[in-house]
Amino acid sequence: MKETYPVIKGAEAFYKEGNDIGILISHGFVGTPQSVKFLGEKLAEYGYTVYAPRLKGHGTHYKDLERATYQDWFADVEAGYNYLKEQCSAVFVVGQSMGGNFGPLAGR
């Protein structure tokens, strides 16, 4: 799915480089990475490498969200997992609300 609208300032993905343990954080439905940033920043303080992707259709305009599918969101989480896996020896996946459903599927 190609998004039509720009990402709202502050709703973009975030990344914090740390040690070789990666933690992927997935936000919930109609959320953005901003909603899990407090958790990511705290984990980064402990030295972990943290990445929170923005799921397609989120943080832009509701018309983008209407066209997004769970397959799009899974692909975003999978890409994030693979990104961390290139840099880290182990990757853990956590999620908020709907985002928690993607963890068991990432890296399968």
C-alpha positions in Angstrom: 0.0 0.0 0.0 1.3 3.4 -0.9 0.4 6.2 1.4 -0.9 9.4 -0.1 -0.5 11.8 2.9 2.7 13.0 4.6 3.6 11.7 8.1 2.6 14.0 10.9 5.6 15.6 12.7 6.4 13.4 15.7 4.7 10.3 14.3 7.7 8.9 12.5 9.6 5.8 13.4 12.4 6.1 15.9 15.7 4.3 16.4 18.1 4.3 19.3 21.5 2.5 18.8 22.8 0.5 21.7 24.3 -2.9 22.3 23.8 -6.1 20.3 20.4 -6.9 21.9 17.6 -5.4 19.7 14.1 -4.6 20.9 11.4 -3.9 18.3 8.4 -2.1 19.6 5.2 -2.0 17.7 2.6 0.6 18.4 -1.2 -0.1 18.6 -4.1 0.5 16.3 -4.4 4.2 15.4 -1.3 4.9 17.4 2.2 6.0 16.3 5.7 5.2 17.5 5.3 8.3 19.6 2.9 6.4 21.8 5.7 3.9 22.7 8.6 6.3 22.7 8.7 6.5 26.5 9.3 2.7 26.6 11.9 2.8 23.8 13.8 5.6 25.5 13.9 3.8 28.8 15.1 0.5 27.2 17.8 2.5 25.3 18.9 3.9 28.7 19.6 0.3 29.7 21.8 -0.1 26.6 19.5 -1.9 24.2 19.2 -1.1 20.5 15.6 0.0 20.0 13.5 0.4 16.9 9.8 1.4 16.6 8.5 1.4 13.0 5.5 3.3 12.0 2.8 1.0 10.7 1.3 2.0 7.3 -1.7 4.3 7.4 -0.9 5.4 11.0 0.3 8.9 11.7 -0.8 10.4 8.4 -4.5 10.8 7.5 -7.5 8.6 8.2 -7.8 7.9 4.4 -4.4 6.2 4.4 -5.5 4.1 7.4 -8.7 3.1 5.6 -6.6 1.5 2.8 -4.1 -0.2 5.1 -4.4 -4.0 5.8 -3.0 -6.2 8.5 -0.7 -7.6 5.8 0.8 -4.1 5.4 1.4 -3.8 9.2 2.9 -7.3 9.4 5.3 -6.4 6.6 6.3 -3.2 8.5 7.0 -5.2 11.6 8.8 -7.9 9.7 11.0 -5.3 7.9 11.8 -3.7 11.3 12.7 -7.1 12.7 15.0 -7.8 9.8 16.6 -4.4 10.1 17.5 -5.1 13.8 18.5 -8.6 13.0 21.2 -7.3 10.7 22.8 -5.4 13.6 22.0 -7.4 16.7 22.7 -10.9 17.9 19.2 -11.3 19.3 15.9 -9.4 18.7 12.9 -9.3 21.0 9.5 -8.0 19.9 7.1 -6.2 22.1 3.9 -4.3 21.3 1.2 -2.1 22.6 -2.3 -3.4 22.2 -2.8 -4.5 18.5 1.0 -4.2 18.1 1.5 -7.1 20.5 -0.1 -9.5 18.1 2.8 -9.2 15.6 5.5 -10.3 18.0 4.9 -14.1 17.7 5.0 -13.8 13.9 8.2 -11.7 13.5 11.2 -13.6 12.3 9.4 -16.8 11.9 
